[in-house]
Amino acid sequence: MTGHGLRGVAVPTTANPPERIILPDRETLSQEAARRFIALAQARDPFTVALSGGSTPRRLYQILAAMPGRVPWERVHVFWSDERCVPPDHPGSNYRMAREALLDHVPLPAKNVHRVRGEWAPEAAAQAYAVELEDFFGAPWPRFDLILLGLGGDGHTASLFPDSDTLHERERPIAAVTATYQARPAQRVTFTLPLINAARHVLFLVSGADKAGIVQRVLETAGEHYPASRVQPGAGTLTWLLDQAAAGQLDVPAQN
């Protein structure tokens, strides 16, 4: 596969200002995310997207599943921005969530699904995923058309957590990490920041009043402590889709 890879590490020195869009609730947020997904998928051949886990993107996947004819699924290639090291049928698997909410309901060819081998040992899974990405994109540093991300209450995104050595990774596009979040330790495989920041489009989906404080800190203090603050595509676009509850503590006006 050609035309999607990068020859070297894409570490931006400057980034386009992020777009912030506030929607009334999670449903309208999800509908807007679906509109953007469809528009990008129709414009690219192939269309490469990295999915995320969590409750907010689940609704997006359900919306896309309900209108399979709007997306040219035969040219869509699906990856994951991070994954827990669990079997693919495990309740904690991001792949399983996406499969149940979306992939089982659309005409996506099986060969176009590129999952992390979460059932493998973390380092082996990370290495194998890096090889698969390099084989597909034709370069060790892929450039995705779209990367979907969420935001944790501690400011993490994908499986990039505060104070993790992985935040400083510049040699590898994929890394294995061990992290504890909400008192649940887990081994994970994640995209690293240079890979995320090389994307053409990065889309954060954040909903709920419980995220309002961290949204304000990430977007308005831009502290380096928060991994999500370090997502700054150098030659792409960064969009935050927020519902009103999640945007409740922001001071800077946003587009609506």
KABEL-V498009 format. One record per pair of residues at least 24 apart in sequence whose ideal C-beta (glycine too) atoms are under 7 Angstrom apart, sorted by sequence separation. I is the first residue (numbers start at 1). J is the second residue. D is the distance in Angstrom with one decimal. If there is no record, write none. Layout:
BEGIN
{{I,J,D} {I,J,D}}
END
This chain:
BEGIN
{{166,190,6.9} {170,194,6.0} {93,118,6.0} {156,181,6.9} {34,60,5.7} {166,192,6.4} {167,193,6.5} {33,60,4.6} {37,64,6.4} {49,76,6.7} {51,78,6.2} {88,115,6.6} {154,181,6.9} {215,242,6.4} {47,75,6.0} {30,59,4.1} {34,63,4.4} {46,75,4.8} {47,76,5.0} {48,77,5.0} {49,78,6.0} {50,79,4.6} {51,80,5.4} {52,81,5.3} {152,181,6.2} {159,188,4.0} {202,231,6.0} {26,56,6.6} {30,60,4.7} {34,64,5.6} {41,71,4.9} {42,72,6.4} {45,75,4.9} {50,80,6.1} {78,108,6.8} {88,118,6.5} {160,190,6.0} {220,250,6.6} {41,72,6.3} {46,77,5.4} {48,79,6.9} {50,81,4.4} {87,118,6.6} {88,119,6.8} {142,173,6.9} {159,190,3.6} {202,233,5.4} {215,246,5.3} {219,250,6.5} {220,251,6.3} {31,63,6.4} {38,70,5.0} {76,108,6.2} {86,118,5.1} {87,119,4.4} {141,173,5.7} {158,190,4.8} {215,247,6.4} {220,252,6.4} {26,59,6.3} {30,63,5.7} {38,71,5.8} {73,106,5.2} {83,116,3.8} {85,118,5.1} {140,173,6.6} {158,191,5.3} {160,193,6.7} {212,245,6.6} {216,249,4.0} {73,107,5.0} {78,112,6.3} {84,118,6.0} {197,231,6.6} {199,233,5.6} {202,236,6.5} {206,240,6.8} {212,246,5.7} {215,249,6.9} {216,250,5.7} {41,76,5.8} {73,108,4.5} {74,109,6.3} {77,112,4.8} {78,113,5.3} {79,114,4.8} {80,115,6.4} {83,118,5.0} {196,231,5.7} {197,232,5.9} {201,236,5.8} {211,246,4.5} {215,250,6.7} {65,101,6.5} {76,112,6.1} {78,114,6.5} {80,116,5.6} {197,233,5.2} {200,236,4.6} {201,237,5.1} {202,238,4.9} {203,239,5.1} {204,240,4.6} {205,241,5.4} {206,242,5.2} {207,243,4.3} {209,245,4.1} {212,248,4.2} {213,249,6.1} {61,98,5.9} {65,102,4.9} {68,105,6.8} {77,114,6.4} {85,122,5.0} {193,230,5.6} {197,234,5.9} {199,236,5.1} {204,241,6.6} {208,245,5.5} {212,249,4.6} {64,102,5.7} {68,106,4.4} {158,196,6.9} {203,241,6.6} {207,245,6.7} {208,246,5.7} {58,97,6.1} {62,101,5.2} {68,107,6.3} {207,246,5.3} {209,248,6.2} {61,101,3.8} {65,105,3.8} {85,125,6.3} {133,173,6.5} {206,246,4.7} {53,94,3.5} {61,102,3.6} {65,106,5.9} {130,172,6.7} {58,101,5.1} {130,173,5.8} {4,48,6.1} {53,97,5.8} {130,174,4.3} {129,174,5.0} {51,98,5.1} {126,174,4.8} {126,175,5.9} {147,196,5.8} {126,176,4.2} {125,176,6.9} {147,199,4.6} {123,176,4.9} {141,194,6.9} {142,195,6.7} {146,199,7.0} {149,202,6.3} {151,204,6.2} {122,176,3.6} {141,195,6.6} {143,198,5.0} {144,199,4.5} {145,200,5.2} {146,201,4.8} {147,202,5.0} {148,203,5.5} {149,204,5.0} {150,205,6.1} {151,206,4.8} {143,199,6.6} {144,200,6.9} {145,201,6.6} {150,206,6.8} {141,198,6.2} {143,200,6.5} {146,203,6.4} {148,205,6.6} {153,210,6.8} {153,211,6.9} {155,214,5.6} {129,189,6.2} {151,211,6.1} {167,227,6.0} {153,214,5.6} {155,217,6.9} {126,189,4.8} {151,214,6.4} {155,218,5.7} {162,225,5.5} {167,230,6.7} {125,189,5.1} {151,215,6.8} {162,226,6.6} {122,187,4.6} {162,227,6.4} {81,147,5.7} {161,227,6.5} {81,148,6.9} {122,189,6.2} {151,218,6.9} {160,227,4.1} {81,149,6.3} {155,225,6.9} {157,227,5.5} {155,226,3.1} {156,227,5.2} {157,228,4.3} {155,227,6.0} {116,189,5.0} {155,228,5.4} {157,231,6.4} {82,158,4.1} {81,158,4.5} {82,159,4.0} {151,228,5.4} {149,231,6.8} {57,148,5.9} {57,150,6.8} {50,144,5.4} {56,150,6.1} {49,144,6.9} {48,144,5.0} {49,145,6.4} {52,148,4.5} {54,150,4.5} {48,145,4.9} {49,146,4.5} {50,147,4.5} {51,148,5.7} {52,149,5.5} {47,145,5.4} {50,148,6.5} {52,150,5.2} {44,145,5.0} {84,186,5.2} {85,187,4.1} {85,188,6.3} {84,188,5.4} {85,189,6.7} {40,145,6.0} {83,188,6.6} {40,146,5.4} {82,188,5.8} {83,189,5.2} {82,189,6.5} {82,190,4.1} {37,146,6.9} {82,191,6.5} {81,191,4.9} {10,141,6.3} {5,137,3.9} {7,139,6.1} {9,141,6.0} {4,137,4.8} {5,138,4.8} {6,139,5.7} {8,141,6.5} {5,139,2.6} {1,136,5.0} {6,141,4.0} {1,137,5.8} {2,138,5.0} {5,141,6.6} {1,138,5.4} {5,142,5.7} {6,143,5.3} {4,142,6.2} {5,143,6.4} {4,143,5.4} {50,191,6.8} {60,205,6.7} {57,205,5.7} {56,205,4.6} {56,206,6.8} {56,207,5.0} {11,170,6.7} {9,170,5.7} {40,201,6.4} {36,203,6.6} {33,203,6.6} {33,205,5.7} {29,205,6.5} {29,207,5.8} {26,207,4.2} {11,194,5.4} {10,194,5.7} {9,194,4.8} {12,197,5.4} {11,197,6.8} {10,197,6.0} {10,198,3.6} {6,198,5.6} {20,219,7.0} {33,241,5.7} {32,241,5.9} {29,241,5.2} {29,243,4.9} {15,232,3.6} {26,243,5.4} {15,233,6.0} {19,237,6.8} {21,239,6.7} {23,241,6.6} {25,243,5.2} {15,234,5.6} {19,238,6.9} {24,243,6.8} {12,232,5.5} {14,234,6.8} {18,238,4.2} {19,239,4.4} {20,240,4.8} {21,241,5.4} {22,242,5.2} {23,243,5.5} {24,244,5.8} {12,233,6.6} {13,234,6.9} {16,237,6.1} {18,239,6.8} {12,234,2.4} {16,238,6.8} {18,240,5.9} {20,242,6.8} {22,244,6.0} {15,238,6.9} {10,234,6.1} {22,247,4.6} {22,254,4.8} {21,254,6.3} {20,254,3.8} {21,255,5.1} {22,256,5.7} {20,255,6.6} {21,256,7.0} {19,255,6.8}}
END
